[in-house]
Amino acid sequence: MCNLYRLKNVERWEIAEATGADEAWQHDIEITKDYTAPGGPGYVVRHEAGRRVLDAMRWGYPNPVAGKAPVPNIRNYSSPFWRASLKNPLQRCLVPVTSFQEWTVEPDPVTGKKRPHWFSVPSRKIFTFAGAWRGTDRGPVFAFLTCGYDGDPSTHVVGAIHPKACPVILHHGRRALAYCAHRGGALVSLHLSEPADGGGVAQ
């Protein structure tokens, strides 16, 4: 489960250019850090009135269990908890990223602590996760989708570190447009998850 990602050394106009979003920016939430953790603010690109807009929201849907931390990742796409957001194209979004972190499953034999590993897509300064968003009484929030691996996770650059799941990385252009525009429930088979080789992901 990814609980930390970066959007580092990029300007707002670069995010808009990379995602095809409108450069106009009028928002109460200001992004002051180059990383996002659950509960913190992050950029998203969503559809509004036939155009893509750059927005800012808090990361993590409110946990249905009172007192628990926000839910940052969407793993079970058919769960009623996520279904309404994923079914409505206007509630899908793109989450711009420059790198993301996964922890090792087992602790380091020397330190006794799990080790963080950072991943990026070297061919793209900015890439995007497939996300969803909704309004709450405390403002809009977002989460992003994760998926399993095609075959043995150990053969995947991310799966070798974190075999349970990986964020869904979308190709720019056709894949991202299809994800945000497609109506219906056949989300996974249509455009989710990069190839088994990691889609160009590297440490």
Secondary structure, 3 states (H helix, E strand, C coil): CCCCEECCCCCHHHHHHHHCCECCCCCCCCCCCCEECCCCEEEEEEEECCEEEEEEEEECECCCCCCCCCECEECCCCCHHHHHHHHCHHHEEEEEECEEEEECCCCCCCCCCCCEEEEECCCCCCEEEEEEEECCCCCCEEEEEEECCCCCHHHCCCCCCCCCCEECEECCCHHHHHHHHCCCCCHHHHHCCCCCCCCCCEC
